[in-house]
Every structure is written in structure tokens, then in C-alpha cells.
Amino acid sequence: MKNFLFKVRNRYFFLFDFLVFLIVPIIVILMQADLTSKTVVVGNIFFYTLVFTLLKIFVLFTMGMYRRYWDHASVDDLVSIIISGSIIILAQSIVFYAAQMIGLIKSPGLGISFPILDSILSMSWIGLSRLSIRVLSSYNKSLLNSNNSSKKKSNNILIIGAGQAGLTVLDELRRTNISNSRVAGFIDDNENKVGLTVRGVPIIGNRKMIPAAVMEYKIDRIIIAMPSVPGKEIRKIHDISSNLGAELLTLPPIYEIIDGKVEIEKLRKIEIEDLLKREPVNTDIASIREKLFGKTVLITGAGGSIGSEITRQVLSCK
């Protein structure tokens, strides 16, 4: 299955699309036409089939639908399919209406619903064929993971934080399947999220539920996926989780994730720096401006990064 999915290239999609686009207008014409009369002739079918097929292929090429890796199709790809379909419906309707108005092709047996139905059927094929690759790929990975799970003990994981970082950790764990891991649930202090399910994983409760969740789900690892929170919050979670028998891991601070990507390789044990992270200090600019106004200020080390920033802040108090 894996090799088959890997070999499904965009050039094959192009060939299948071309064949389907040649067939769909004929099907729609047969559905729409009054077959008891001879209002739809072979020339009409040939004209609309050729024009609509070329039009659809042009739009799909322009929208980059033949340059995508469908094994990892996402919501963005689905949006692109919907946008492409909308453009095709509009373009085909204009072509059909123009052909009728100038008398290029007269088809009394067909209405404006013909190009719309043709577009809908064609884009249904586009969506189903592409997203089916994504579904089959996910099923193949799940099947592989289940086979691995039957051979060795799985590691149950609890993720602290159901935000973007937590979701990225979930995706990375599923993608890499490191140590045969299984995410049992999320912990999040946002009460609006508690009780919901995200990507098939339940949000169990707030941080007070950590001990109960560890016992109920037999958690082996707790991952703190909150790289931007202050050290005070990390200390609280550490105090709750440190004596539960589960390995406690964390993501590094956000400034250490240089490329902005959360990777499993960056997970590490909690260090003293994580517990001592300072909270951002909000400076009372108004009070400082009042003290510095009209004064002559000497700044030492103004050529460095900190000194130059202090200089800039002092100058703003003029």
C-alpha cells in the first residue's frame, strides 16, 4: 500500500482528470437533454466537451493542483479545490451563455444548469480522488502503528497544552511514531476546551487533573508543550507532575526554536533554566519620562545592544 501511494504522481492525476473531464459533459448532456427531440447534436457535445475540458485543465494548472503532495493534503488544499471549482463554475457558465447568445452553438435542450452540473461533478472527482490519497495514507500509517503496537509495549503520552505547540507535538508523534508512542490526552487550563476532542484526542481537564489522568491512562511520559509560558507556570506543573512516576519532558523556550518549528528531537527533560524563566517586565514609561524630562543623561556602554536600546528609550522621553 505504501509503495502504491508513493507512486501515485500528479501526472497520473492529470491523465485520469483528462479522461473524466471528457466523460462528464456527455453524462450531463444525456441527463439534461430532451432525448425525444433532436435538439442536442454530436457537434454540440463535441464542442462543450472539448472547451470545458481545456478550461478545467487550465484552471487546475493555474491553481497549482498538479504540483501538490497529496499524501499530506491539508485544509489549505481543500480550500484550493473549492476555489478552483468556483472559478470553473463561473468560467463555464460564461462560456456557455456566450455561445448561446452569439449563436455559435444553439442547444435548446440544455439550460444554464448544464455547465454548473458539469463543474460540480468534475470537482467532486477532483476532491475525492485527491483526499482519498490522504485518507489511505493515514490508514496505512495507522495500520503500521497498530502492527508495531502488537509487537512491543506502547508509551502512553499526556500533552500539557492544547494550543498550536501541543497540536504540532501530536502531529510529529504520529508522523514519526517514536518509541511506539500513543497520545492519550491533552491537559489545558482553558475551561472552554475541556471535554472537547481535537484530532481524535480528548482534552481531559485542567492541570489539577494531571494526577488522575496519569493513573487512569497509565501515562509513561508527560510533555509540556508551552514554550512561551513563564517559569512560574512551569514550576507549578513540575510540582504537580514530578512525583507521578512518569517521565517529564518539555519543549525549549520559543527563542530556542530558531526556525519556529516544533520537532520531537527538541524535546528534553526540564532544566533549571526552565523553572527560573523570568516573566516579561512591563516598564512604566510615563513615570520614567517624568523623571528624565529636561535632564542630561550619561549612558555607559551605549555602543552595545543593551546600551543602544536604553539610548533609544531615553531619547523617546524628550
C-alpha positions as CSV (number, residue, x, y, z in Angstrom):
1,M,0.0,0.0,0.0
2,K,2.8,2.4,0.9
3,N,4.6,1.9,-2.4
4,F,1.4,2.3,-4.3
5,L,0.6,5.6,-2.6
6,F,4.1,6.8,-3.2
7,K,3.9,6.1,-6.9
8,V,0.6,8.0,-7.4
9,R,2.1,11.1,-9.0
10,N,0.4,14.2,-10.3
11,R,1.0,13.1,-13.9
12,Y,-1.4,10.2,-13.3
13,F,-3.9,12.5,-11.8
14,F,-3.6,14.7,-14.9
15,L,-4.3,11.7,-17.1
16,F,-7.3,10.5,-15.1
17,D,-8.6,14.1,-14.8
18,F,-8.5,14.4,-18.6
19,L,-10.4,11.2,-19.1
20,V,-13.0,12.1,-16.5
21,F,-13.4,15.6,-17.9
22,L,-14.1,14.1,-21.4
23,I,-16.8,11.9,-20.0
24,V,-18.6,14.2,-17.5
25,P,-20.1,16.7,-20.1
26,I,-21.5,13.7,-22.1
27,I,-23.2,12.3,-18.9
28,V,-24.6,15.7,-18.0
29,I,-25.9,16.3,-21.6
30,L,-27.6,13.0,-21.5
31,M,-29.2,13.9,-18.2
32,Q,-30.3,17.3,-19.3
33,A,-31.3,16.9,-22.9
34,D,-34.7,16.0,-24.2
35,L,-33.9,12.8,-25.9
36,T,-37.3,12.6,-27.6
37,S,-36.2,15.6,-29.7
38,K,-33.0,16.0,-31.7
39,T,-32.0,19.3,-30.1
40,V,-28.7,18.0,-28.9
41,V,-26.4,17.0,-31.8
42,V,-23.0,15.4,-31.9
43,G,-21.4,18.8,-32.7
44,N,-22.7,20.3,-29.5
45,I,-21.4,17.5,-27.4
46,F,-18.0,17.7,-29.0
47,F,-17.8,21.5,-28.6
48,Y,-18.7,21.6,-25.0
49,T,-16.6,18.6,-24.1
50,L,-13.5,20.0,-25.7
51,V,-13.9,23.6,-24.4
52,F,-14.9,22.6,-20.8
53,T,-12.1,20.0,-20.6
54,L,-9.4,22.5,-21.7
55,L,-10.9,25.2,-19.4
56,K,-10.8,22.9,-16.4
57,I,-7.2,21.7,-17.1
58,F,-6.1,25.4,-17.5
59,V,-7.7,26.4,-14.1
60,L,-6.2,23.4,-12.3
61,F,-2.8,24.1,-13.7
62,T,-3.0,27.8,-12.7
63,M,-4.1,26.9,-9.2
64,G,-1.1,24.5,-8.8
65,M,-3.3,21.4,-8.4
66,Y,-0.7,19.3,-10.3
67,R,2.2,20.4,-8.1
68,R,0.9,19.2,-4.7
69,Y,2.0,16.3,-2.5
70,W,-1.4,14.8,-1.8
71,D,-0.1,12.3,0.7
72,H,-0.1,15.2,3.2
73,A,-3.2,17.1,1.9
74,S,-4.5,19.7,4.4
75,V,-7.3,22.2,4.8
76,D,-5.4,24.6,2.6
77,D,-5.5,22.0,-0.3
78,L,-9.3,21.6,0.3
79,V,-9.7,25.4,0.1
80,S,-7.8,25.4,-3.1
81,I,-10.1,22.7,-4.6
82,I,-13.1,24.8,-3.6
83,I,-11.7,28.0,-5.1
84,S,-10.8,26.1,-8.3
85,G,-14.3,24.7,-8.5
86,S,-15.9,28.1,-8.0
87,I,-13.7,29.6,-10.8
88,I,-14.6,26.7,-13.1
89,I,-18.3,27.1,-12.5
90,L,-18.2,30.8,-13.2
91,A,-16.0,30.4,-16.4
92,Q,-18.0,27.6,-17.8
93,S,-21.3,29.4,-17.2
94,I,-19.9,32.5,-19.0
95,V,-18.7,30.4,-22.0
96,F,-22.0,28.5,-22.2
97,Y,-24.0,31.7,-22.0
98,A,-21.8,33.5,-24.6
99,A,-22.0,30.6,-27.0
100,Q,-25.8,30.6,-26.8
101,M,-26.1,34.4,-27.2
102,I,-23.9,34.8,-30.2
103,G,-25.4,31.7,-31.9
104,L,-22.1,29.8,-32.0
105,I,-23.8,26.7,-30.6
106,K,-27.6,26.5,-30.1
107,S,-28.8,23.8,-27.7
108,P,-32.5,24.4,-26.8
109,G,-32.4,21.2,-24.9
110,L,-29.8,22.4,-22.4
111,G,-30.0,25.1,-19.7
112,I,-27.6,27.1,-17.6
113,S,-27.6,24.2,-15.1
114,F,-25.6,22.2,-17.6
115,P,-22.2,23.9,-17.0
116,I,-22.9,24.1,-13.3
117,L,-23.6,20.4,-13.0
118,D,-20.6,19.6,-15.1
119,S,-18.4,21.7,-12.8
120,I,-19.8,20.1,-9.6
121,L,-19.4,16.5,-10.9
122,S,-15.8,17.3,-12.1
123,M,-14.7,19.0,-8.9
124,S,-16.3,16.1,-6.8
125,W,-14.0,13.8,-8.7
126,I,-11.0,16.1,-8.0
127,G,-11.7,16.4,-4.3
128,L,-12.5,12.7,-3.8
129,S,-9.5,11.4,-5.8
130,R,-7.0,13.7,-4.0
131,L,-8.3,13.4,-0.5
132,S,-8.7,9.7,-0.8
133,I,-4.9,9.5,-1.1
134,R,-4.6,11.4,2.2
135,V,-7.1,9.1,3.9
136,L,-5.4,5.9,2.5
137,S,-2.1,7.2,3.6
138,S,-3.4,7.9,7.2
139,Y,-5.0,4.4,7.3
140,N,-1.7,2.9,6.1
141,K,0.2,4.6,8.9
142,S,-2.4,3.6,11.5
143,L,-2.2,0.0,10.3
144,L,1.6,0.1,10.5
145,N,1.4,1.6,14.0
146,S,-1.1,-1.0,15.2
147,N,1.2,-3.8,13.9
148,N,4.1,-2.2,15.8
149,S,2.0,-1.9,18.9
150,S,1.2,-5.6,18.9
151,K,4.9,-6.4,18.9
152,K,6.0,-4.1,21.7
153,K,4.6,-2.1,24.6
154,S,3.4,1.4,23.7
155,N,4.3,4.6,25.6
156,N,1.2,6.5,26.7
157,I,1.8,10.2,26.5
158,L,0.0,13.2,28.1
159,I,0.5,16.6,26.5
160,I,0.2,19.7,28.6
161,G,-1.2,22.5,26.5
162,A,-3.7,22.0,23.7
163,G,-2.5,25.0,21.8
164,Q,-0.6,25.2,18.5
165,A,2.6,23.8,20.0
166,G,0.7,20.8,21.6
167,L,-1.1,20.0,18.3
168,T,2.2,20.1,16.5
169,V,3.7,17.7,19.0
170,L,0.8,15.4,18.4
171,D,1.3,15.5,14.7
172,E,5.0,14.9,15.0
173,L,4.5,11.9,17.3
174,R,2.0,10.4,14.9
175,R,4.3,11.1,11.9
176,T,7.5,9.7,13.4
177,N,5.9,7.1,15.9
178,I,9.0,7.4,18.1
179,S,9.2,4.7,20.7
180,N,5.7,3.4,19.7
181,S,4.1,6.4,21.3
182,R,0.4,7.0,21.8
183,V,-1.1,10.3,22.9
184,A,-3.8,9.5,25.5
185,G,-5.0,13.1,26.0
186,F,-4.4,16.8,26.5
187,I,-4.4,18.9,29.6
188,D,-5.4,22.6,29.2
189,D,-6.4,25.3,31.6
190,N,-8.8,26.8,29.2
191,E,-12.2,25.6,30.5
192,N,-13.8,26.2,27.1
193,K,-11.6,23.4,25.7
194,V,-12.1,20.9,28.5
195,G,-14.3,17.9,27.4
196,L,-13.7,18.5,23.7
197,T,-11.8,16.3,21.3
198,V,-9.1,17.6,19.0
199,R,-7.8,15.4,16.1
200,G,-9.3,12.3,17.9
201,V,-7.6,13.0,21.2
202,P,-9.6,14.2,24.3
203,I,-8.9,17.3,26.3
204,I,-9.2,15.7,29.8
205,G,-9.2,18.7,32.0
206,N,-7.0,21.4,33.6
207,R,-3.7,20.9,35.4
208,K,-5.4,19.7,38.6
209,M,-6.5,16.6,36.6
210,I,-2.9,15.6,35.8
211,P,-2.5,13.0,38.7
212,A,-5.9,11.4,37.9
213,A,-5.1,11.3,34.1
214,V,-1.7,9.7,34.8
215,M,-3.3,6.9,36.8
216,E,-6.3,6.4,34.5
217,Y,-4.4,6.3,31.2
218,K,-1.2,4.7,32.7
219,I,0.9,7.6,31.4
220,D,4.6,7.0,30.7
221,R,5.5,10.4,29.6
222,I,4.2,13.9,30.2
223,I,5.2,16.6,27.6
224,I,4.8,20.2,28.5
225,A,4.1,21.9,25.1
226,M,4.0,25.5,26.3
227,P,7.3,27.1,25.1
228,S,6.2,30.7,25.7
229,V,4.9,30.4,29.3
230,P,6.8,32.0,32.2
231,G,8.9,29.8,34.6
232,K,6.3,30.3,37.4
233,E,3.8,28.2,35.4
234,I,6.4,25.5,34.5
235,R,7.2,25.2,38.2
236,K,3.6,24.7,39.1
237,I,3.2,22.0,36.5
238,H,6.5,20.4,37.6
239,D,5.4,20.3,41.3
240,I,2.2,18.5,40.3
241,S,3.8,16.1,37.9
242,S,7.3,15.3,39.2
243,N,6.3,12.5,41.7
244,L,3.8,10.7,39.5
245,G,6.2,8.1,38.1
246,A,6.0,9.5,34.5
247,E,9.0,11.0,32.6
248,L,8.5,14.7,32.4
249,L,9.7,16.4,29.1
250,T,9.3,19.9,27.8
251,L,9.8,22.0,24.7
252,P,12.6,24.5,24.8
253,P,11.7,28.2,25.1
254,I,10.3,29.8,22.0
255,Y,13.5,31.7,21.3
256,E,15.5,28.5,21.2
257,I,13.3,27.1,18.4
258,I,15.1,29.2,15.8
259,D,13.1,28.0,12.8
260,G,9.8,28.2,14.5
261,K,9.2,24.5,14.1
262,V,8.3,22.1,16.9
263,E,10.3,18.9,16.4
264,I,10.3,15.8,18.6
265,E,14.1,15.8,18.6
266,K,13.9,19.1,20.6
267,L,12.0,17.6,23.5
268,R,14.2,17.4,26.6
269,K,14.0,17.0,30.3
270,I,13.1,20.1,32.4
271,E,16.2,22.1,33.3
272,I,16.7,24.7,36.0
273,E,16.6,27.4,33.4
274,D,13.0,26.4,32.6
275,L,12.0,26.8,36.2
276,L,13.7,30.1,36.6
277,K,12.5,31.8,33.4
278,R,11.7,35.4,34.2
279,E,8.4,36.9,33.3
280,P,8.5,39.9,31.0
281,V,8.8,43.2,32.9
282,N,6.4,45.9,31.9
283,T,8.2,49.3,32.2
284,D,6.3,52.3,33.4
285,I,7.3,54.6,30.6
286,A,5.2,57.5,31.8
287,S,6.9,57.5,35.2
288,I,10.4,57.3,33.7
289,R,9.6,60.0,31.2
290,E,8.6,62.3,34.1
291,K,11.9,61.7,35.9
292,L,14.1,62.1,32.8
293,F,12.4,65.1,31.3
294,G,14.7,68.1,31.0
295,K,17.7,66.1,32.5
296,T,21.1,65.4,30.9
297,V,21.7,61.7,30.9
298,L,25.0,59.8,30.6
299,I,24.8,56.2,29.3
300,T,27.8,54.0,29.5
301,G,28.2,51.2,27.1
302,A,25.8,52.8,24.6
303,G,27.6,51.1,21.7
304,G,26.3,47.6,22.7
305,S,22.9,46.1,22.1
306,I,21.5,46.8,25.5
307,G,23.1,50.3,25.8
308,S,21.8,51.3,22.4
309,E,18.3,50.1,23.3
310,I,18.5,52.2,26.5
311,T,19.6,55.2,24.5
312,R,16.7,54.8,22.1
313,Q,14.2,54.5,25.0
314,V,15.7,57.6,26.8
315,L,15.5,59.6,23.6
316,S,11.8,58.8,23.3
317,C,11.3,60.6,26.7
318,K,12.3,64.0,25.2
